[in-house]
Amino acid sequence: MTAPILLTGFQPFGDRTVDPTALLMERLAGEPGVVTATLSPLYDVCGEEMAALLDRHRPMAVLAFALSERTDSIRIERLAWNRDESAQADAAGTLREEHAIVADGPTAYGSTLPVPRVMRELAMAGLPVTFGDFSGGFLGNHLFYRTRHIIETAGMDAPMGFFHMPPLPDEAQAVRERRGLALERQELAGRVLVDMLRRALAGIG
């Protein structure tokens, strides 16, 4: 049986009743060769859930998604930093500042996706896309770093990348007067990424 591509999003929490990345996982569930999961919005717990998924599925590639209210574009994050340092609390009310994610771990891990190709594929699909070198100090960065650390220390051969996704249009306008990005467009992005990974891993294109 061919190893799957693993996709993850986050459950909504706090004042939000909707997280587009959770809806994205619902849209992509059942796609052939894909496993989706929606993770708990809790420090450490999300990392343990990811560790269990990696151990169970031994995926050929991993794409993790989290919501950012600060963007209207799909943002490819290039670096995961070994720091929890956010003024925002997780779903349990936990606040962290200057907290190492992995004691004595590297300062940062890089995305192992071909970022220029990812940007090109998404742009060719008519999607707004950008990249960043600081994926924040909250849950998305925490998960990005933990996942890359697990893959590295376990010697797994699985490219991994992390994406910040915009809020849905209604939520964006209500919170920050941004445009947001419709769920159908976010779903298209997910499908473009899965197709790109399939072709890249097969040595096609």
C-alpha positions in Angstrom: 0.0 0.0 0.0 1.4 3.4 -1.0 2.1 5.8 1.8 -0.4 8.7 2.0 0.1 12.4 1.9 -0.9 13.7 5.4 -2.8 17.0 5.7 -3.6 18.7 9.0 -5.7 21.7 10.2 -6.8 23.0 13.6 -10.1 22.9 15.5 -11.7 26.3 16.1 -11.4 27.7 19.6 -12.0 30.9 21.6 -14.4 33.3 20.0 -14.2 31.6 16.7 -16.8 28.9 15.8 -15.2 28.4 12.4 -11.6 27.6 11.4 -11.2 27.4 7.6 -8.4 24.8 8.0 -10.8 22.5 9.8 -13.3 23.0 7.0 -10.5 22.4 4.5 -9.8 19.0 6.1 -13.4 18.1 5.7 -13.4 19.1 2.0 -10.2 17.0 1.3 -11.1 14.0 3.4 -11.7 11.0 1.2 -9.3 12.2 -1.6 -7.4 9.1 -2.8 -4.0 8.8 -1.2 -4.7 11.5 1.3 -5.2 11.3 5.1 -6.6 14.4 6.8 -6.7 15.3 10.5 -7.9 18.2 12.6 -5.7 18.9 15.6 -6.4 20.2 19.0 -5.5 24.0 19.5 -3.3 23.2 22.4 0.4 23.5 22.9 2.1 20.1 23.1 -1.1 18.2 22.5 -1.1 19.1 18.8 2.5 18.0 18.6 1.7 14.7 20.2 -1.3 14.2 17.9 1.0 14.8 14.9 3.6 12.4 16.3 0.9 9.7 16.5 -0.2 10.4 12.9 3.3 10.2 11.6 3.9 6.9 13.4 0.6 5.4 12.2 0.7 6.5 8.6 4.4 6.9 7.8 3.3 9.5 5.1 5.3 10.3 2.0 4.7 14.0 2.6 3.1 16.3 5.2 1.3 19.6 4.7 0.1 21.5 7.8 -2.3 24.4 7.7 -3.2 27.0 10.3 -5.4 30.2 10.3 -3.8 33.7 10.2 -6.1 36.7 10.5 -3.2 38.8 9.3 -3.2 37.7 5.7 -5.4 37.6 2.6 -3.0 35.4 0.8 -1.9 31.8 1.2 1.4 32.2 3.0 4.1 29.6 2.6 6.1 29.7 5.8 9.8 28.9 5.1 11.1 28.7 8.7 9.9 27.0 11.9 11.5 28.7 15.0 12.2 26.9 18.3 10.1 29.4 20.3 6.6 29.6 21.7 6.2 33.4 22.3 2.7 34.6 21.7 0.4 37.0 23.6 -2.5 34.7 22.6 -3.5 31.8 24.8 -4.3 28.4 23.5 -7.6 26.7 24.0 -6.7 25.8 27.6 -5.7 29.4 28.4 -2.0 28.6 28.3 0.3 31.6 27.6 3.9 31.1 26.6 6.7 33.6 26.2 10.3 32.7 25.4 9.6 29.0 25.7 11.8 26.6 23.8 9.7 24.0 21.9 12.4 21.4 22.1 15.1 21.9 24.7 18.5 22.1 23.0 16.8 21.8 19.6 18.1 23.7 16.6 17.2 27.4 16.4 15.1 26.8 13.3 14.1 24.2 10.8 13.4 25.0 7.1 10.5 23.9 5.0 11.5 21.0 2.9 9.0 21.8 0.1 10.3 23.4 -3.1 9.0 26.8 -2.2 9.5 28.5 -5.6 7.6 25.7 -7.3 4.8 25.8 -4.7 4.4 29.6 -5.3 4.4 29.1 -9.0 1.8 26.3 -8.9 -0.5 28.3 -6.7 -0.1 31.5 -8.7 -0.8 29.6 -11.9 -4.1 28.4 -10.4 -5.0 32.1 -9.9 -4.6 32.0 -6.1 -3.1 34.8 -4.0 0.2 33.5 -2.6 3.2 34.9 -0.7 5.8 33.5 1.7 7.2 34.4 5.1 10.3 33.7 7.2 8.6 34.1 10.5 5.7 31.8 11.2 4.9 33.4 14.5 5.2 32.0 18.0 1.8 30.4 18.3 0.3 27.0 17.6 1.1 26.9 13.9 4.8 27.5 14.4 4.8 25.1 17.3 3.4 22.4 15.2 5.7 23.2 12.2 8.8 22.9 14.4 7.6 19.8 16.3 6.8 18.0 13.0 10.1 18.9 11.4 11.9 17.8 14.5 10.2 14.4 14.6 10.9 13.9 10.9 14.5 14.8 11.3 15.2 12.8 14.4 13.3 9.7 13.1 15.2 9.8 9.8 12.0 9.9 7.9 12.1 10.8 4.2 9.0 13.0 4.0 9.0 16.6 2.7 7.0 18.8 5.0 5.6 22.3 4.7 3.4 24.7 6.7 0.9 27.2 5.4 -0.9 30.1 7.0 -4.4 30.4 5.5 -6.6 33.5 5.4 -9.9 33.7 7.2 -13.1 33.3 5.3 -14.5 36.5 3.8 -17.2 37.1 6.4 -14.9 36.4 9.3 -12.1 38.6 7.8 -14.4 41.6 7.3 -15.8 41.3 10.8 -12.4 41.1 12.5 -9.9 43.1 10.6 -11.8 44.5 7.5 -9.7 42.2 5.3 -10.9 40.4 2.2 -10.2 36.9 3.3 -10.4 33.9 0.9 -13.4 31.8 0.1 -13.4 28.2 1.2 -13.7 27.0 -2.4 -10.5 28.8 -3.2 -8.7 27.4 -0.1 -9.9 23.9 -1.2 -8.5 24.6 -4.7 -5.1 25.4 -3.0 -5.2 22.2 -1.1 -5.9 20.2 -4.3 -3.2 22.0 -6.2 -0.6 21.2 -3.5 -1.6 17.5 -3.3 -1.4 17.2 -7.1 2.0 19.0 -7.2 3.4 16.7 -4.5 2.2 13.6 -6.2 3.9 14.6 -9.4 7.1 15.7 -7.7 7.3 12.5 -5.7 6.8 10.5 -8.8 9.4 12.4 -10.6 6.9 14.0 -13.0 7.1 17.7 -14.0 
